[in-house]
Every structure is written in structure tokens, then in C-alpha cells.
Amino acid sequence: MNSEQPPIIIIGAGMAGLACANWLHRAGRPVLVLEAADGVGGRVRTDLTSEGFRLDRGFQILLTDYPEARRVFDYGALQLKTYRSGAVVRLPNGRETTLENPLRAPLAAPAALASPIGTLPDKLLLARLALEQLAQSPEALLALPHPETTLQFLRRYGWSEQIITSFFRPFFGGVYLDRDLRTASNFFRFVFQQFTKGEAAVPALGIQQLPEQLAARLPTGTVRLNTAVAAVLDAGRTVQLASGETLTAAATVLATDGPAAARLGGLGSLALPTPAHPVAHATTCTYFATGGPAPGHGHRLLHLNAQPGALAHNVAFPAEVSPAAAPPGQHLVSVSTHGAHGLAEAELTARLQRELAAWFGPVASTWRHLRTYQIDQALPAYAPNQPVQQELRLGNTLWRCGDWVAYPSLNAALGTGRQVAQRLLAELTD
């Protein structure tokens, strides 16, 4: 390798950019990652409060069977902590029931069959779909024709409106951040398989341990934080920083979100194509602190709210899964609200506490508000007939990666980063 060759510059130290940088570094290519924020991870960040709470910016989990995650992460070093496979569901009538995955917990099968969520035919259809998905590879599921939404697929497959309302909307609405289930059906089948085969986990010290692990494998100085990019020029050969500094690149990889990539291209000499469906789903994550007994009774299950019109869509108790999420003697409550709600933080917090008190009892009114994260570009939308992956190459020396050019998941972010790196390695010569 010629030590004088300019680096491949990656704009954005999110999961896609860090994955791309890792694959390039493994092959001996010089690489420079520019990140405008004060830490790596993009949307995958964790804040440590002065009291010792670890707050992920939005409720996030790692599905351990993701093919791309298994390629790049050292799960042992992450000390993964897992949620149980299932959920506690608050039904539209206010009753609460527990539904566990009988494929992962065979002893729970009788309770699953007796659960008021869905009819017996509904539950047999769940088992049928699980077996169908297990027989196919993740790549084959993503490649399936997808002219219909998830909701259309569920109805065509034969599930009743009762189980769609009580289970699919709250559970997969949380995965998509969209309770209308407008996401394409091939992604539903892929995610259904991932939940069936793998586990929902979090690193012991918070979700940001994922990007931190990737960043730690790069040479010192590879990632420049607090470094905003003003423009990409010369079809990717030149990167101009907001500070006025100009950098020369062997190639440039846009590993930002879609709107940021379009802005960078608009400022430069190259007009970038935008995603086929650039709309992103929003989410708001509100954290509360509580002392005393564990609010979720130590069951490590996600709580879903199937009641219409609710703002508390799903609730998790992270410190029950990973004790490091809260200081000793306290617990953490994570409440997710999907989509736009139009409320100021104080009003949202007050309304959530009223809902939580009706759900978990009067003790919820004593829970102390810690922080609210409103994330507008939380997850790219993925509509029927949208390409499972758009073109990654924008020019001879300009590329892009991220889940916004594929389907909305960590797997897509990591995978597009790897693909860009491999194609660059195949094309660039010393």
C-alpha cells in the first residue's frame, strides 16, 4: 500500500460509516471518518447522567441473529443482556395478558394457547408462519416480492382483526414506529424470522457500546469528532469542512442520513439522487426513575399497549434486563410514543404519567421524569415495492451507505457499509 495515498473519507460515524471503515481498515486502506457530533453512533447513542442512569436515545435493541451483526460484533465483549421472548399486552378493554413465544419457551405453550390475544386459528397461523420463515434465509425473505403493506399481508394470510389490533399493531408498530403497519411485507417476514430465531438484547452498558466497539478497532485519529462537513466537491475527491479546511480523498462515502446526504450534494458540484421514499418515522422516548420494587416484576418483558388513542405505546424496564442501566436501589422506565404527537415536553410527560398510573397503578404518578428524547428521523420508511436496496455508487469516487438506502434496520446499515467497502477495495488500486 502506498503510504502517500489519500484516505477514503467517510462522512458520518454512525453504524454504516463505522462498519465501512472497519472493513476498509482490515484490508489495509487508509480511512478517515468525519463526524459532526461529539460521539460515535449516530442514532445509536447512550447518555450517562450524573446520577448514574444510562439512557439510550430512544428504545433500541439488538436482534442477535442479524447476519451483519454476527459478522462484526464480539457479543461476548458486549456482555449482552437479553429480554425474554414475548410481551405483556394491555388489551383494548384494559385487561393485561402475557404472551410468550412457545418456540423459545416450550413450557409457555399452554398459556399462549389460552391467551385472549387472538383465536386458536390465529395462534396456529403464528406457528405456521414461524416454520415457513425458519426454512428460508434472511436474504431470501428480503428478496420476496412486496407489493403489499404488512397490514395487507396479515389480513390476506388470514389473521383476525382481533389479533391484528391486540398484538401486531402494538408489537410491530413499535418495530416500525408506525402502528398503521404501512411497512412492506417482505420486511415484516424478515423481522418476524429474526425475533423467532434470535434474541432481543442490549449491551450491558447501553446501546452505544455497539458503535464504540467498532470505533475502538480503528487506529487512533481515524475518527474526527465535532467535525462538520460543508460540502463534497469534485465528485467525491474533495471534502470541504465547515471550518474552512479542505481535504483530499481517494473516494468519499456519505454515511449520513438521507436529508444530510442530499444537502451535502446540493452544496457541491454533484446533484445526489434521493431515496425513493425519503419519509422517516419519528419516535419520542420518555424516561422516568423509580425506587422500590422493580416495576416490571423482574420479568424482562416488553409491555405493549393495545388501547386506541394512547400515548404510551410501549414500556420497558431496562434495569431489569441490565442492572447497569440504573444506580443501585433505583429502576428505570422507558416509555415510547411513536409518530408525531404535537405536544410540548411538559404536557406529554403529564399525560404519559396519567396513562401509566391507570396502567401500572398509582405508584406510577410518583415516578420522576428524567429526560425526553424526540427523534424526528428515527427510522426510514420502507414502502411496498420500494427496492430492497438502492444504488450505493453515486459516481466514480462517491458512494453512499446506510439503512435509508435499503430497509430500516441495523442490519441494513451494517450491510450497506460492508458492501461499499468491498466494492471500493475491488475498484481502487494503489
N, C-alpha and C positions, 0 to 999 in steps of 0.2 A: 504494500500500500504506500502511495506517495504521501509523505507527511505534510507536504505543502498544499495538498488539495483542499479546497474549501469544504466546509461541512455541509451535510444535508441539514437544513434548518426546518424544524418542526414548530409550528405556531400553535401553542396550547399544550399544557401539561395535564390534560385530563386522561382518562383511561386509554383512549385511542392513541393519543400522542405518545404516551409513555410506553405503550405496547410497541408502537412503531420504532421508537428509539431503542428499546431493548433488542428487538430483532436485528436492527442495523448495527448496534454495538457488538452483538455476539459475532457478527460477520466481519468485524474489524473496520467498519466505516466510521469516520469522524461524524459526529452529530451534535447539534446544538438545539436545545429546547427553550423556547421563549414563552414565558407565562406572565400575563398581566397581573394576576392575583398574588397574594402573599404566601401561597402554599400550593402544593400539587393536588390534583384530584378533580378539578373542575366541579361538577355537581356532586362528586363523591368526597365530601368533606366532613370532618368531625371537629366540634369546638369543645374545649375543656374549660369549664367555668372555674371561678375562684373557689367555689365550694367543693369542687371535685366531681361534678356531673359531666359525663361525656355525651354530648348532644350531636347526633348525626343530623346533617342538614336535610331534613326530610327522612321519613321512614324508609330504610333501604335494607335489603337482604342480598346475600349471595346464594344463588342456586348452585349447589356444589357439583352438579352433573353437567354444567355448561361445558361444552367441548373446549372452547377457547380459554376458559378459566383454568381447566385442568392442564392446559399446555403451559401456562405462565406462572401460576401461583404455587408457592410452597405452603400447602394447607397446614402442615404441622407447625411451621413458624408463626402462622397467623393465630394459632390457638383458637380455632373456630368453635363457637358455641351455637348450638342448634335449637331452633324451635321444634316443637312436636308437630307431626304431620296431621293437620286438622284445624279446626277453629271452633270457637264458641260463638254462636249466632244468636243475636237478638232478633226474633221474628217480628213481622209487621204487627202482630197482636200484643207485643210487649213481652211475651214469654221468651225464655232463653233455653237453648239446647246446645249440646256439644256433639260435634260431628268429627270423628277421627277417621283417618284413611285406613281401611281394613287391609289394604295391600301392604302397608308399612307396620300396622299393629293388628295382627290377626285376632287377638283377643277382643278387639273393639268391634268385630263384625256384627255380633248380635245387637249391640247398642246402635250401630249405624243403620241396621235394617229397621230398628224400632223408632228411629229419629223421626220427628214430624216434618223434617225437611224433605219434601218430595214423596212420591208414591213408591211402592215396590218396583213397578216398571221403570221409574226414574232411576232408582238405585242400580237396577240391573243394567241399564244403559250406561251408567258411570263405569261399571266393571267392564262392560263390553268395549267402551272407548279406550279405557286404560290398556286393555290387552291389545287392541289394534295399534295403539301408539307405540307400545313396547316392541312391536315387531318391526318397526321402521327406524331408520337412522334419523337424527335431528335434521341433517341436511335434506333428507328426502321429504320430511314433513314441511320444511320451509319452502321447498320447491313445488309443493302441490298447487294446482290452480286455486285461485282465491277470488272468485267473482262476488262473494257474499261477505257480509259482516259476520262477526261472531254471533250476534243475536239471531240473524237469519239462519246460520248453521245450526244453532241449538234447537230452534223450532223445527227445522227440517229433519234433524236427527231424531226428533220425537219426544223431547223433554216437555214436561208440563210447564205452564206459566207459573205454577206454584214454586217449583224448584228453581226456575229462572229468577224469580223475584227474591226468593229466600236465600239462595246460595250463589248462583252465577253472577248476578248483578253486584252484590257486595264483595265477593271474593275477586273475581276477575276485573270488576270495576276498579278495585284497588290496584291490581297489577297494571292496568291500562291508564289509570287515573281518569276513567271515563265510564260512568255507570250506564250509559246508553249502549255500551258494547258495540261501538262502531268500528272497532279494530278488525282487520282482515282475519278470516277464519284460519288460514294456514298458521298464523302466529299463535292463535288460541291452541291449536293442536300441538305446536312445538312447546309452548309453556305448560300445557297440561302434562305432556310427557316429562318435562323437567321436574315438575312437582311430584310426579309419580315415582321417578327413578332416583332422584337425588334428595338432598335435604336443604331446607331454608336455614341459612347460617349467617352469623355475623362474627367478625374478628373480635377477640376478647377486648381490645382497646378501641373499638369503633371502626366504622366502615372505611375511614381514611387510611387504615393500615393497608388496604389493597394498593392504592397508588404509592404509598410510602415504600412498600416492598419493591415495587418496580423501579422507583426513583433511586433507591439505595444501591441498585445494581449498576448504575451508570457512573462513569468517572466524575470526580469532584469538578464542579464548574460546568458540567454539561447542561444543567437546568438553571436558567437565569430567571429568578422570580422578580416580581414588581417591574417587569419589562414589557411595556405595551408596544404593540406594533401599529404603525400608522398606515403603512401601505406595502403591498407586494408589487414590485416593478420588474420590468424586463422578463415577463413571462415566467417569473419564479427564480430568476438569477440574482435578484437584489431585494433585500428586505430593509425598509426604512422604519426606524423606531420612532416613537413619539418624542424621544429626547433629541432627535435630530441625527443620531448615529445611523450610518448606513453599513449594512453587512452584505458580503458576497456569499452566495450559496451555490453548491453544486446542483441542488434542487430544493424546492420548498414544498412542505406538506402542510396544508391547512387542516389542523385538528381541533378547530373551534366548533361552536355550534353553527347551524346554517345561516342565521342572520349575520353573525360576525364575519363569516367567510365571504358572504355577499358584499358586506361593507368594505372589506379589505380589497376585494377585486374591483369594486367601483372606484376606489381611490387610486388604483393603479391603472395600468395600461390594458388590462385584460378584463373583459366582462365575464363574470362567472355564471354558469348555469345554476339555477336554484333548484332545491328539491321539488319533486313532482307535487308533494303535499307539504308545504313548509309549516303548516299549523302545528303548534305544540300544545300539549295539555299542561295545565297548571295544577299545583297542589299547595296546600298550606299545612304545615306541621306545627302543632302547638304542644309544648312540653309543660308538664306540671311535676312538682315534687311532693312527696308524701312520706310521712313517717309511719310507724306501726306495722301491722301485718302486711304481707305482700298483697296488693290489690287484686292480682290475678290468681291468688291462692297457690302460687308456685307451679302452675300447670304448664307454663311455657307455651301457651296457645294464643294465637291472634284472636281478638274479639271483633266480630263483624256486626254492623248494624244494618238490618234489612228494612228498618222503618222508613217509609217515604218522607221526604222533606227534612230529614235530619242533616245536621252539620257535622256531627261526629260520625264519620263513615267507618273508620276502623280504629281500634285502640290496641296498643301493645304496651307491655311492661318490660322494657329492655333489661333492667337489672335482675329480673327473674331468670333471664337467659344468660347474661354476662354480668356477674356482680360488680365488675369494674365500672359499669355504666353509672353507678351512683355511689356517693360516700357511705361509709358504714352507718347502719341504722336508718337509712332513708331508701326510698324507692322512686322510680322514675316512671312517668306516664306519658306516652307518646300518642297524640290524637291527630289523625289525618282527615283533612277536608279536601275533597277533590273538586277541581274546577273553580271557576270564578264565583265568588260569593258577595263581593261588593261591600264588605263590612270593614270598618276600621278595627284595628287590633283589639282595642278595649271592648268593643261591642261583641266581636267574635268570641273573645275569651269568656265574657259573661254568659253568652248564650250557650257556649260549649259546657260551661260548668253546670248550668241548669239541666242540660241534657244528660250529662254524666251523673248528676245526683239522682235523676229519675231512673238511670240505668244501674248504677252501682251502689245507690243508697246515699243518705245524707252526708256520709263521710266525704264524698267527692266535693262537696261545697267547701271543704277545708283544704283541699289540695292547692298548693301555692304555684301560681304561674311563674315559670322560669323564662321562657323565650318562645317567640313565634317566628317561624321561617316561612315566608311566602315566596314560592319559586314559580315564576311565570313560565319559564322554558324548561319545565321539569322532564318532559318525555315527548319525543316527536310523535306526531300522529302517524298511523300506518293504516291506510285505507284499502278497501278491496281493489284488486288489480294493480296496486302500486308495485313497482318492481321490487323484488326481494333485496336487490342491491343495484344502485345506480352506478354510473361510470365513475371510477376513482381517479382516473387520469384526466386532467384538465388541459394539459399541454405537454410539450417535451420535458419540461422541468418543473411542472406544477401539478400537485396531487392534492387529494382531499381524503379524509377518513373520519369515521365517527358513526354513531348509530343513526344520525339524521340522514345519512346517505344509504341506509339499509333498513333495518327494522328496529324497534325501540327496545334495546336491551344492552346490558353489559357485554353479553356475548358478541353482539354486533360491533360494539365499539372496539373490543379487543381484536376481533376477527378482521375488520377493515384495516386496522393498524398493521396487523401482521401481513396482510395481502399487499398493502402499499410498500412495506419494507422489502418483501420478497421480489416484487416487480422492479423496484429500484435497483436492488442488488443484481438482478438479471440484466439490467439495461446499462447501468453506469459502469464505465471502465476507468481504471486508474489513469 
